Each structure stands twice: as C-alpha cells, then as structure tokens.
Amino acid sequence: MEFYFAPLEGITGYTYRNLHHKYYSGVEKYYTPFLSPGPETGLGIKQLRDVIPENNPDILLVPQLLTNRAGDFLKSMEVLGEYGYQEINLNLGCPSGTVTAKKKGSGFLCYPQELDRFLDEVFKDRRVWSGEFHVSVKTRIGKNSPEEWTELMEIYNRYPIKELIIHPRIQRDFYNNIPNLEVFESALTQSKNPVVYNGDIFSDGDFRRFQERFPAVKTVMLGRGLIQNPELAQALREERSSEIFDKTRLKRFHDELLKQYCELMSGERNVLFRMKELWFYMIRLFPDQPKTEKKIKKAARLAEYRAAVDELLA
C-alpha cells in the first residue's frame, strides 16, 4: 500500500512538507496546494517559491494546478517542466465557493462538455501524449448530485490519466456527510485508469474497514487525517494503532515548524494564525484537554502560545 499526502491550502506548503518528511515516514508522494495560473501572468513568484527544487529537497512532489483553461494549464506545465517536474495534477476537487464560482475545482464538474474539451486539448499536446509529461486528476464525483458521476466517468475514460484520485463526495457536501462508497465502488470497476482513494481515513480502524471492502485498492491519499496525526501514514504502513503516537516527536516537529515560521513570516499575529490553523486539526489527538485547547485558541502572543503547547505536549 502506498500513501499520498493531499494538499491543504494554508497548511501543507514547502516548510510543512519538508519537516513532515524529516520527522515522519510512510508518505510516498506529496502534492502542492493548488497553483492558480493567470491567463496573462501565469504562475506568480509566490506560487513558484512553493515548487522550486531547492525548497523541496528529498521529497517526491507533484504540483497541482487549478484552472479551467487548457492553454494556461499547458503553459504552466512547461514552466514546471523547467524545474524538473514530469507529473502535473489537475484539481477538480476543491469545494470552496470562491473557487467553484469561477468554474474551477469541483465547480468545473457541472460543465462536462467544457471539461471534455479541456482534457482533449491537454492530452493532444505532444509533450503529454509522448509521455514527456504525465497528467493526474483529483476529482469529486459531481457538483450537485452523485448522478453526475456517470458522465464524468465516461469523460475520464477517454484519456490516459496517470492516476484518477477520487474523493467520493459532491461539491455541496464540502466535508460533511460520509463518502459515497457505492459510487467509488462503481468507479473502481469502470475506470480504465489507475484509481486512488481519498476521503475520511483518520485512523487505523478507518483504514482497516476501507481495506476490507476494497482490497484491490493499492494507493490511498490521506489529507485531514494526516494533518490531524502526522504519524498516521507511518502507523498504517507499520500496521499498528494510530492512537499510540510519539508525543516527543510531535513536539520536536511542532517546535521546529514554529521556529521556521517565525523566521519566514512577518509578525507574531501571522505566525499564530498559521499555527492555530494547524491545531484546528491536531487538537483532536487530545480530546481530554479542553482547557489547554482554549489556551491555544485564545493565545494572543507567542509566549502564551508556547506555554499552552508545552503544557499540552509535556
């Protein structure tokens, strides 16, 4: 079984990815938070900073693009190729309203004819059909209804997609309700391309139940569960309980991440915002510490924040 690390905007940038790889094993491939190229400006300096090789040593990284314009996708692919990347991932899964309103991410899914033309233009590009570049797709099963999946599956099957990463929710679900495993099961039997599963694997118990139902699946993308417990992929690979985690290692990981953010970011407020975003997920490892959780949330200065985290991880 291979595990991929799903991207999460605002959290899994290069600083986080590098430190996760330093302290934890088990992840085969990391994905960047989506890069959104402009029709004229292309990829900006800030976006390119997240993908340049010197900021991503020793990890297998796949850039993810968010666009509904094939020309912008291909131009960005060329730029990323100059940095040595050979696989590009297309984001058709982001459920954010600001993204879907622009007909991007999972918002693109309710325009199947346009999506088909987009993929046709991308896969007709010489660099793609020759194998110089590979294109993978991360998708939801529809925007408004799972019934949209039948047509989407037909479209995906027309193209040699390197991997079809399926999060079996519709856009309107965001991360609510439960993944539609019936649709995923149909996709697994119908897809002409390799399928990767993504969605609601938070523990070894979740993973075992998934594996029992889908023993043929050999690759799983972990997202919120891996941010919640950075040791999750390693625990799953080692076939042990994810509830038993190394608190000392978590503290070292946290402290170095905090140190680097302090060096990279301007002002305590920005650092605290970034770290509190992370604790929105990681605090679930400590369900019996509500008072300390409140201290972390309310911390207005780094000194207060450090004291609260030290208390939690003592």
C-alpha positions in Angstrom: 0.0 0.0 0.0 1.2 3.5 -0.9 0.1 6.7 0.8 0.0 10.1 -0.7 -0.3 13.4 1.2 -3.2 15.5 0.0 -2.7 19.3 -0.2 -4.4 21.7 2.1 -4.3 25.4 1.3 -2.5 27.4 4.1 -1.0 24.4 5.8 0.9 22.0 3.5 3.4 24.4 1.9 7.0 23.5 1.5 8.0 24.3 5.1 5.4 21.9 6.5 6.1 19.3 3.8 9.9 19.2 4.4 9.5 18.9 8.2 6.9 16.3 7.9 9.2 14.3 5.7 12.1 14.9 8.2 10.2 13.6 11.2 7.8 11.0 9.8 7.9 8.3 7.2 5.2 6.5 5.2 4.4 9.1 2.6 5.3 8.1 -0.9 4.2 11.4 -2.7 3.3 14.9 -1.6 1.1 17.3 -3.5 1.3 21.1 -3.5 -1.7 23.3 -2.5 -3.2 24.3 -5.8 -1.4 26.7 -8.1 -3.7 29.0 -10.0 -2.2 30.4 -13.1 -3.4 33.7 -14.6 -4.2 34.0 -18.3 -1.5 36.6 -18.8 0.8 36.4 -15.7 1.0 32.6 -15.5 2.3 31.4 -12.2 3.4 34.1 -9.8 6.6 34.3 -7.8 4.9 33.3 -4.5 3.4 30.2 -6.2 6.7 29.2 -7.8 8.5 29.6 -4.5 6.5 26.6 -3.2 7.7 24.3 -6.0 11.3 25.3 -6.7 13.5 22.3 -6.2 15.7 24.0 -3.5 12.6 24.4 -1.3 11.6 20.7 -1.8 14.7 18.6 -1.4 14.5 14.8 -0.9 10.7 14.5 -1.4 8.6 13.3 -4.4 6.4 16.3 -5.1 3.5 16.8 -7.6 2.4 20.3 -8.4 -1.4 20.7 -8.5 -2.9 23.2 -10.9 -6.3 24.9 -10.6 -7.6 26.2 -13.9 -10.4 25.7 -16.5 -8.2 26.9 -19.4 -6.2 24.3 -21.2 -3.8 26.9 -22.5 -3.0 28.1 -19.0 -2.5 24.5 -17.9 -0.1 23.7 -20.7 1.9 27.0 -20.2 2.2 26.2 -16.5 3.2 22.6 -17.3 6.1 23.9 -19.4 7.3 26.2 -16.7 7.1 23.4 -14.1 8.9 21.1 -16.5 11.9 23.5 -16.4 12.1 22.8 -12.7 12.2 19.1 -13.4 8.6 18.1 -12.8 7.1 15.4 -15.0 3.7 14.9 -13.4 1.1 17.6 -13.1 -2.1 17.2 -11.1 -5.4 18.8 -12.2 -7.6 20.0 -9.3 -11.2 19.1 -9.9 -12.0 18.6 -6.2 -11.7 22.0 -4.4 -15.2 22.7 -3.0 -14.6 26.4 -1.9 -17.3 28.7 -3.1 -14.9 31.3 -4.2 -13.2 28.7 -6.5 -16.3 27.0 -7.8 -18.0 30.3 -8.6 -15.2 30.8 -11.2 -16.0 27.4 -12.7 -12.8 25.9 -11.3 -12.1 23.0 -8.9 -15.3 20.9 -8.4 -17.2 23.8 -10.0 -15.8 22.7 -13.4 -17.6 19.3 -13.0 -21.1 20.6 -13.9 -19.8 21.7 -17.3 -18.9 18.2 -18.7 -18.7 19.3 -22.3 -16.2 22.1 -21.5 -14.3 19.7 -19.2 -14.1 17.2 -22.1 -12.7 19.9 -24.4 -10.2 21.0 -21.8 -8.9 17.4 -21.3 -8.9 16.8 -25.1 -6.7 19.8 -25.7 -4.3 18.9 -22.8 -3.9 15.3 -23.9 -3.5 16.2 -27.5 -0.4 18.2 -26.6 2.7 16.5 -28.0 4.5 16.6 -24.6 1.7 14.8 -22.9 0.9 12.1 -25.5 4.6 11.4 -25.9 5.0 10.7 -22.2 7.3 13.7 -21.5 4.6 14.8 -19.0 2.0 12.8 -17.1 -1.3 14.3 -16.0 -3.2 13.0 -13.0 -6.6 14.2 -11.8 -8.0 14.7 -8.3 -11.8 14.8 -8.6 -15.0 14.8 -6.7 -18.0 12.7 -8.0 -20.0 15.8 -9.0 -21.0 19.2 -8.1 -24.7 18.9 -7.2 -25.5 15.3 -7.4 -23.7 11.9 -7.5 -25.8 11.2 -10.6 -23.3 13.4 -12.4 -20.6 10.8 -12.0 -21.7 8.5 -14.8 -20.9 11.2 -17.4 -17.8 12.3 -15.7 -16.5 8.7 -15.6 -17.1 8.4 -19.4 -15.1 11.5 -19.9 -12.2 10.4 -17.8 -12.1 7.0 -19.5 -11.4 8.8 -22.8 -7.9 9.9 -21.7 -4.7 8.2 -20.4 -4.8 9.8 -17.0 -1.8 8.7 -14.9 -3.9 8.4 -11.7 -7.6 9.3 -11.0 -7.7 10.4 -7.4 -11.4 10.2 -6.3 -12.8 11.9 -3.3 -16.3 10.4 -3.4 -18.3 13.5 -2.2 -20.1 16.1 -4.3 -19.1 19.8 -4.0 -22.1 20.7 -2.0 -21.1 18.2 0.7 -17.8 20.1 1.3 -16.5 17.7 4.0 -19.9 16.8 5.6 -21.9 13.6 5.2 -20.0 10.4 4.5 -18.1 9.5 1.4 -20.2 7.8 -1.2 -18.5 4.4 -1.3 -21.1 2.9 -3.7 -20.1 5.4 -6.4 -16.4 4.8 -5.6 -17.0 1.1 -6.0 -18.5 1.6 -9.4 -15.6 3.8 -10.4 -13.1 1.2 -9.3 -14.7 -1.4 -11.6 -15.3 1.0 -14.6 -12.2 3.2 -14.6 -9.7 2.5 -17.4 -7.1 4.5 -15.4 -5.4 3.7 -12.1 -7.6 4.8 -9.2 -6.5 6.3 -5.9 -8.9 6.7 -3.0 -9.2 9.9 -0.9 -11.6 10.6 2.0 -12.1 10.2 5.7 -9.3 8.0 6.7 -8.5 9.3 10.2 -7.3 6.1 12.0 -6.1 2.6 11.6 -9.7 1.5 12.2 -11.0 3.6 9.3 -8.2 2.2 7.1 -8.9 -1.4 8.0 -12.6 -1.1 7.3 -11.8 0.5 3.9 -9.3 -2.2 3.1 -11.7 -5.0 3.9 -14.2 -3.5 1.5 -11.7 -2.5 -1.2 -8.8 -4.9 -1.1 -7.9 -4.1 -4.7 -7.0 -0.5 -3.9 -3.3 -0.1 -3.6 -3.0 3.7 -3.1 -4.7 5.9 -0.7 -4.4 9.7 -0.4 -4.5 11.0 3.2 -5.5 14.6 3.9 -7.1 15.9 7.1 -6.3 12.6 8.9 -2.6 13.0 8.3 -2.6 16.7 9.4 -4.5 15.7 12.5 -2.0 12.9 13.2 1.3 13.4 11.3 2.3 9.9 12.3 -0.8 8.3 10.6 0.8 7.1 7.3 3.7 5.6 9.2 1.3 3.8 11.6 -0.7 2.4 8.8 2.3 1.2 6.9 3.6 -0.5 10.1 0.2 -2.0 10.8 -0.1 -0.6 14.3 -2.6 1.5 16.2 -2.7 5.2 15.2 -3.9 6.1 18.7 -0.4 5.4 20.1 1.8 8.2 18.8 5.1 9.6 19.8 4.4 12.8 21.7 8.1 13.7 22.0 8.5 13.5 18.2 5.3 15.6 17.7 6.8 18.3 20.0 10.1 18.3 18.1 8.1 18.6 14.8 5.9 21.3 16.1 8.8 23.3 17.7 10.9 23.3 14.5 7.9 24.2 12.4 7.1 27.2 14.7 10.8 28.3 14.6 10.8 28.3 10.8 7.6 30.2 10.5 8.9 32.8 12.9 11.9 33.2 10.6 9.9 33.3 7.4 6.8 35.2 8.4 6.4 38.8 9.5 4.8 39.5 12.9 3.6 37.3 15.7 0.0 37.5 14.5 0.7 35.8 11.2 2.7 33.0 12.9 -0.1 32.5 15.4 -2.7 32.4 12.7 -0.8 29.7 10.8 -0.1 27.6 13.9 -3.7 27.8 15.1 -4.9 26.6 11.7 -2.8 23.5 12.3 -4.1 23.0 15.8 -7.7 23.0 14.4 -6.8 19.5 13.2 -4.1 18.3 15.6 -6.1 19.1 18.8 -8.2 16.1 18.1 -5.3 14.0 19.3 -6.0 15.4 22.7 -9.8 15.1 23.3 -9.4 15.1 27.1 -7.6 18.5 27.2 -10.4 21.2 26.6 -8.8 23.8 28.9 -5.5 23.7 27.2 -7.2 23.8 23.8 -8.9 27.0 24.9 -5.5 28.4 26.0 -4.1 27.7 22.5 -7.1 29.3 20.8 -7.0 32.4 23.0 -3.2 33.0 22.9 -2.6 36.5 21.6 1.2 36.4 22.0 3.8 33.8 21.0 4.9 33.4 24.7 1.3 32.5 25.7 1.0 30.1 22.8 4.3 28.3 23.5 3.3 27.9 27.2 0.0 26.4 26.2 1.5 24.0 23.7 4.3 23.0 26.2 1.6 22.2 28.7 -0.3 20.1 26.2 2.8 18.1 25.0 4.5 17.8 28.3 
